[in-house]
Each structure stands twice: as structure tokens, then as C-alpha cells.
Amino acid sequence: MTGKNLYDKVCYECSEVTTKKYSTSFSLGIKMLSKKFHNPIYGIYGFVRFADEIVDTFHEHNKTNLIAKFEKDTYAAIFDKISLNPILHSFQDVVNTYKIERELIDAFLFSMKMDIDKKEYTRESYEKYILGSAEVVGLMCLRVFCLGDEKMYQELKPNAMRLGAAFQKINFLRDLNADVYTLGRSYFPQFDLTRFDEAMKLEIENEIELDFKAGLDGIKKLPYGARFGVYMAYVYYYALFNKIKNQTPKRILEERVRISDNKKYALIVTSYVRHRFNLI
């Protein structure tokens, strides 16, 4: 393999390494997808991960300048259909191949920029943040899974958005300690999370439960090659959700809730059986 094909391969391998280094759970989910979906989903994750790192990790640098440059380089890569940044090269290939709309990318980058300065959220800004940070990422992946089938995409679009919202809200609960005490921000608009109590926690959990139900309805209608991988992500996050539900508000504020590697592998086995025998 030589020339452009070799470069494409190297870039996708960079996106794959990024995914595996940053998220074992997401990597496991991708492995359960049909092989034809691996590279494009790695390409999406690498892009999302790098943007998130800019706003959440690079505290010693000018985040505003970094995200502005990242955004400019992203659109240049999409327009030129090439980039010397391997993560952006992989992403542009996915965008151009699967016709991912610019409005989805705009919404995602807007939410990332909100994280730089935004500390407290109204209901409106909270919903806009979840749209950009999670729901549109689900829609990017759905574009890949539908392989150009516009009717399927439009039918499953609301479910994909609700599933992405459920995942993000669980991330908010899981990362409550770091968000409130390290980064000084609060995503949930109706609550003062420094006085987080059982009533607040239950209200958020009820909202997530409804999102999960809508998300599962959509998973059942996905193409077979995508269904198990997405179902695995659902099962992992639902296990995390159940663990959060069993913790006190004080405990959630004090430490990050995790699923052990042994538990993750057990979830794979049970999920595969349910999927194999159509018991989802």
C-alpha cells in the first residue's frame, strides 16, 4: 500500500489509538460494530475527543485560541479533503464520505466553546449544550450507520438524539465532583449542585430514564451491523446509571462512579446473548 491510501490508513490508525487510549468502554462498543463501521466511528471519536481535551484539559494554554484554530483547521480539512493533522484528516474523510451536515459540526463546536467560559446554565443553554455536545455526535454516527438511507436516518434521528442526551446526562452526574469543585461549573440549570440532594438526583434520574427508553426503541431499528455495538454502549451506560442511582448524592459529589473492567466484560457476554437471541 502506497501513496494516499497509505496516508489514509495511518490517519485512521491515529484515530483508533486516540479512541483506545481515552475510552476503553467506547472502544469495546466499536469492536462490536460491523468492521465496515470501525474506521468512520474512530474518525468521529478522535475529532470529538481532541476538541473536548482543548476545553477540559489544556488549562495552561489559551483555550479560546486553540478551539478557534481547531475549528478553522476542521473546515479547511473538510473543504480541501485533506489535512496534515491525522485526526482531522480522518474526520474530514468521514464527513465527506457520509455527507455529515455542517450544522452538526457547528453545533458541536459551539458547545465546546461554551465550556470555556460558561459556568452556570439556564434551561435553554443546557439544552443547547446537550444538543451540541452529545445529540449531534449521535447523529454523526447515525449518518454512518444508515449508509445513505435518508428515510432510515430521519426515522431514527429523534431516538439517536435522546440516546446521546441520556449518555451526556449520565456523564454530568458521574463527573459532578470535577465539574463543581475543579472546573467550577454546573450543567443542571434547575439546581444548586453544591446543595445536591436526593430530590434533585431523583428528578435528573427520571429525565434520563425517559431518554433511555426512547434510545432503546431506536436501537432495535438500527441495521444489524450497527445494532450490537450501539446496544453495548447502551448497556454500559445503563449499568453506570444503575450504579449512580444506588449512590447517595453526597457520595456522587465526592467521587467519580466507575464500572470495573471485569463488570464491563461480563456486560459484553450477557448483552451478546440478548442480542443473539433477539431479546433486546
Backbone torsions as a table, in degrees:
resi	resn	phi	psi	omega
1	MET	NA	127.7	-178.7
2	THR	-135.8	174.8	172.5
3	GLY	63.9	-143.0	-173.6
4	LYS	-62.4	-37.8	-179.8
5	ASN	-61.9	-38.0	177.8
6	LEU	-66.9	-42.3	178.8
7	TYR	-61.7	-44.8	177.6
8	ASP	-56.9	-44.3	-178.6
9	LYS	-62.6	-45.6	179.2
10	VAL	-60.5	-42.4	-178.5
11	CYS	-65.7	-42.8	178.0
12	TYR	-65.6	-33.6	176.6
13	GLU	-65.7	-33.3	174.9
14	CYS	-64.4	-41.3	178.0
15	SER	-66.0	-37.8	178.4
16	GLU	-65.5	-45.5	177.9
17	VAL	-60.2	-42.8	178.5
18	THR	-58.1	-46.1	179.9
19	THR	-60.6	-47.2	-175.9
20	LYS	-68.7	-34.5	179.9
21	LYS	-73.2	-34.0	-175.0
22	TYR	-93.4	-26.7	-174.4
23	SER	-148.6	102.9	176.6
24	THR	-68.2	-36.7	-178.2
25	SER	-68.0	-43.3	179.3
26	PHE	-66.7	-37.3	178.0
27	SER	-62.3	-41.3	177.7
28	LEU	-62.2	-40.9	178.9
29	GLY	-62.0	-41.3	-180.0
30	ILE	-64.8	-38.1	179.1
31	LYS	-60.5	-26.7	-178.5
32	MET	-85.0	-5.2	174.6
33	LEU	-80.9	159.7	170.1
34	SER	-56.9	143.2	-173.8
35	LYS	-56.6	-30.4	-178.0
36	LYS	-65.0	-17.9	-179.7
37	PHE	-94.4	-10.6	-172.8
38	HIS	-58.9	-58.7	-175.8
39	ASN	-59.0	-48.0	-178.8
40	PRO	-62.4	-35.7	179.0
41	ILE	-73.6	-36.7	171.5
42	TYR	-59.0	-41.1	-179.5
43	GLY	-61.2	-40.7	178.2
44	ILE	-68.8	-45.4	-177.4
45	TYR	-62.9	-43.2	-179.4
46	GLY	-58.2	-43.8	178.2
47	PHE	-61.8	-49.5	-178.6
48	VAL	-62.3	-41.0	-177.7
49	ARG	-64.2	-45.0	-178.6
50	PHE	-64.2	-41.1	178.2
51	ALA	-62.6	-42.6	-179.9
52	ASP	-64.7	-37.1	177.8
53	GLU	-62.2	-39.0	-179.7
54	ILE	-56.6	-47.5	-172.4
55	VAL	-85.5	-22.3	-175.3
56	ASP	-105.4	-16.1	-170.3
57	THR	-124.2	-36.5	-170.7
58	PHE	-83.5	61.1	-173.2
59	HIS	-67.6	-24.9	-177.6
60	GLU	-85.1	0.9	-178.8
61	HIS	-118.2	167.1	177.4
62	ASN	-79.1	99.0	-174.8
63	LYS	-65.3	-36.6	-179.1
64	THR	-61.3	-44.7	178.3
65	ASN	-66.9	-40.3	-178.6
66	LEU	-64.2	-45.1	-178.1
67	ILE	-70.7	-32.9	177.0
68	ALA	-64.9	-42.8	178.2
69	LYS	-66.8	-41.0	178.6
70	PHE	-60.7	-42.5	179.0
71	GLU	-64.3	-46.1	179.4
72	LYS	-60.9	-43.9	-179.8
73	ASP	-67.4	-33.6	178.1
74	THR	-61.8	-50.3	-176.9
75	TYR	-72.0	-29.6	174.2
76	ALA	-65.3	-41.5	179.0
77	ALA	-62.7	-43.0	-179.7
78	ILE	-65.2	-42.0	-179.7
79	PHE	-68.6	-44.5	-176.7
80	ASP	-80.0	-17.3	-175.9
81	LYS	63.0	31.4	175.8
82	ILE	-167.6	151.3	173.9
83	SER	-153.1	147.4	174.8
84	LEU	-83.8	-5.9	168.7
85	ASN	-86.8	112.3	-173.0
86	PRO	-61.7	-32.7	178.5
87	ILE	-67.1	-43.9	179.1
88	LEU	-72.0	-30.5	176.8
89	HIS	-65.1	-44.9	177.5
90	SER	-60.8	-44.5	-177.1
91	PHE	-64.5	-43.8	-179.8
92	GLN	-61.7	-34.4	179.0
93	ASP	-64.6	-40.8	177.3
94	VAL	-65.1	-46.6	-178.6
95	VAL	-59.2	-46.6	-177.0
96	ASN	-74.3	-33.0	-179.2
97	THR	-73.3	-42.4	-173.4
98	TYR	-103.6	8.7	174.4
99	LYS	56.9	48.0	176.7
100	ILE	-73.7	127.4	-173.8
101	GLU	-68.6	144.2	177.7
102	ARG	-61.2	-31.9	-177.1
103	GLU	-62.5	-30.0	177.1
104	LEU	-69.3	-41.2	179.6
105	ILE	-68.8	-42.0	177.2
106	ASP	-56.8	-46.3	-177.6
107	ALA	-64.7	-40.5	179.1
108	PHE	-62.9	-49.8	-177.6
109	LEU	-65.8	-32.5	176.4
110	PHE	-62.3	-43.4	178.7
111	SER	-65.1	-38.2	177.9
112	MET	-62.1	-40.6	179.2
113	LYS	-67.9	-29.3	176.3
114	MET	-61.5	-33.0	-177.5
115	ASP	-68.3	-20.0	-177.2
116	ILE	-69.1	-43.7	-174.8
117	ASP	-118.2	-23.5	-173.9
118	LYS	-71.9	127.2	-179.0
119	LYS	-112.9	-33.3	178.2
120	GLU	-131.4	146.3	-172.0
121	TYR	-119.7	138.5	167.4
122	THR	-82.9	172.5	178.0
123	ARG	-60.3	-39.8	-178.7
124	GLU	-65.3	-46.2	-178.4
125	SER	-72.2	-31.5	175.6
126	TYR	-61.7	-47.2	-179.6
127	GLU	-67.3	-36.2	177.5
128	LYS	-66.7	-38.4	179.0
129	TYR	-65.1	-45.5	179.9
130	ILE	-65.1	-38.2	175.9
131	LEU	-55.7	-49.7	-175.0
132	GLY	-77.9	-36.2	-174.1
133	SER	-84.8	-21.1	-174.0
134	ALA	-134.8	-51.1	-173.7
135	GLU	-63.2	-43.4	-178.0
136	VAL	-71.7	-26.1	175.1
137	VAL	-66.2	-40.7	174.0
138	GLY	-60.7	-36.6	179.9
139	LEU	-72.0	-34.4	174.5
140	MET	-60.4	-46.1	178.9
141	CYS	-64.7	-38.7	179.3
142	LEU	-63.1	-37.4	175.7
143	ARG	-56.3	-41.7	178.5
144	VAL	-65.6	-48.2	-175.0
145	PHE	-64.5	-32.2	-176.7
146	CYS	-80.8	-13.2	174.5
147	LEU	50.1	43.6	176.7
148	GLY	87.7	-1.1	178.8
149	ASP	-79.8	96.4	-174.2
150	GLU	-65.9	-37.2	-180.0
151	LYS	-62.4	-44.7	178.9
152	MET	-64.3	-42.8	-179.3
153	TYR	-59.2	-47.9	-178.3
154	GLN	-65.7	-35.5	179.4
155	GLU	-67.0	-40.5	-174.2
156	LEU	-92.8	-7.5	-176.7
157	LYS	-54.4	-49.6	-179.0
158	PRO	-61.9	-37.6	-179.2
159	ASN	-67.5	-41.3	179.2
160	ALA	-63.0	-38.2	178.9
161	MET	-66.4	-41.3	180.0
162	ARG	-67.7	-37.3	178.0
163	LEU	-65.8	-43.6	176.6
164	GLY	-60.5	-39.3	178.9
165	ALA	-63.9	-42.5	178.8
166	ALA	-59.9	-46.8	180.0
167	PHE	-59.6	-43.1	-177.1
168	GLN	-67.8	-41.2	180.0
169	LYS	-64.7	-35.4	175.0
170	ILE	-66.3	-40.3	175.2
171	ASN	-58.3	-40.2	178.8
172	PHE	-59.9	-45.8	-179.9
173	LEU	-67.3	-42.3	-179.4
174	ARG	-61.9	-37.9	-173.7
175	ASP	-100.0	19.6	-174.2
176	LEU	-56.7	-42.3	-178.3
177	ASN	-59.4	-50.3	-178.4
178	ALA	-66.3	-41.6	-178.3
179	ASP	-63.8	-45.3	-174.6
180	VAL	-77.9	-46.0	-170.4
181	TYR	-97.7	-22.9	179.9
182	THR	-101.6	-49.7	-177.1
183	LEU	-92.7	-12.4	175.3
184	GLY	66.0	37.5	179.8
185	ARG	-132.0	156.1	-179.8
186	SER	-134.1	116.5	-177.8
187	TYR	-80.5	-40.0	-174.6
188	PHE	-71.8	116.3	-168.8
189	PRO	-74.3	-24.9	-172.3
190	GLN	-89.2	-1.9	-171.8
191	PHE	-129.0	149.1	165.2
192	ASP	-92.0	101.5	-171.1
193	LEU	-73.3	-9.3	172.2
194	THR	-73.1	-13.6	174.1
195	ARG	-120.2	41.6	-178.1
196	PHE	-62.2	124.9	-179.2
197	ASP	-132.1	-178.2	-174.4
198	GLU	-64.0	-37.4	-179.7
199	ALA	-65.2	-43.2	176.8
200	MET	-61.7	-46.7	-178.3
201	LYS	-59.9	-44.6	-178.4
202	LEU	-64.7	-39.1	179.7
203	GLU	-63.6	-42.4	178.0
204	ILE	-65.3	-42.2	-179.7
205	GLU	-63.2	-38.7	178.0
206	ASN	-63.6	-38.0	177.8
207	GLU	-65.0	-42.9	179.4
208	ILE	-65.1	-39.6	-179.6
209	GLU	-58.6	-41.5	178.7
210	LEU	-66.8	-39.6	177.1
211	ASP	-62.7	-42.6	180.0
212	PHE	-61.1	-41.7	-178.9
213	LYS	-61.6	-46.1	178.9
214	ALA	-64.1	-39.3	179.5
215	GLY	-62.8	-43.5	-179.7
216	LEU	-65.1	-37.3	177.1
217	ASP	-58.2	-38.3	179.0
218	GLY	-73.2	-38.0	179.6
219	ILE	-57.5	-40.2	-178.7
220	LYS	-61.5	-22.5	-177.1
221	LYS	-100.7	0.2	179.7
222	LEU	-68.8	155.3	172.8
223	PRO	-56.6	148.6	-173.0
224	TYR	-55.4	-39.8	-177.0
225	GLY	-67.6	-17.4	179.2
226	ALA	-103.2	-21.9	-167.7
227	ARG	-61.4	-48.8	-173.9
228	PHE	-66.6	-40.7	179.5
229	GLY	-62.2	-43.5	179.1
230	VAL	-70.0	-38.4	177.1
231	TYR	-61.3	-38.5	177.5
232	MET	-60.7	-43.2	177.7
233	ALA	-61.7	-41.6	177.6
234	TYR	-59.6	-47.5	-177.7
235	VAL	-63.6	-42.2	179.2
236	TYR	-61.5	-48.8	-177.7
237	TYR	-68.2	-31.7	178.4
238	TYR	-69.6	-35.8	175.5
239	ALA	-64.4	-41.0	176.9
240	LEU	-63.6	-41.1	178.1
241	PHE	-60.2	-46.3	179.6
242	ASN	-62.9	-37.0	178.5
243	LYS	-66.8	-39.9	177.3
244	ILE	-63.6	-41.6	-179.5
245	LYS	-60.7	-29.1	-178.0
246	ASN	-87.9	-0.8	178.3
247	GLN	-98.2	151.7	175.1
248	THR	-76.9	154.9	176.1
249	PRO	-54.6	-39.1	179.6
250	LYS	-61.4	-42.3	-178.9
251	ARG	-66.4	-39.7	179.8
252	ILE	-64.3	-38.1	178.3
253	LEU	-70.5	-22.4	-175.5
254	GLU	-90.1	-30.9	-175.9
255	GLU	-151.6	157.1	-178.4
256	ARG	-79.9	127.3	178.8
257	VAL	-77.9	135.4	-177.5
258	ARG	-132.8	158.7	170.7
259	ILE	-109.0	127.9	-177.8
260	SER	-68.0	157.9	178.6
261	ASP	-61.4	-39.1	178.9
262	ASN	-61.9	-40.6	177.9
263	LYS	-65.7	-38.9	178.9
264	LYS	-60.6	-44.8	-178.9
265	TYR	-68.7	-34.2	175.4
266	ALA	-64.7	-37.6	177.8
267	LEU	-64.0	-36.2	177.9
268	ILE	-60.4	-46.1	-177.5
269	VAL	-63.3	-50.9	-178.0
270	THR	-66.0	-36.0	179.4
271	SER	-67.8	-39.7	179.3
272	TYR	-62.3	-42.3	179.3
273	VAL	-61.2	-45.8	179.6
274	ARG	-62.8	-41.4	179.5
275	HIS	-68.1	-44.7	-176.5
276	ARG	-60.5	-37.2	-177.7
277	PHE	-101.3	17.8	174.8
278	ASN	56.3	45.7	-177.6
279	LEU	-107.0	12.4	178.9
280	ILE	-65.2	NA	NA
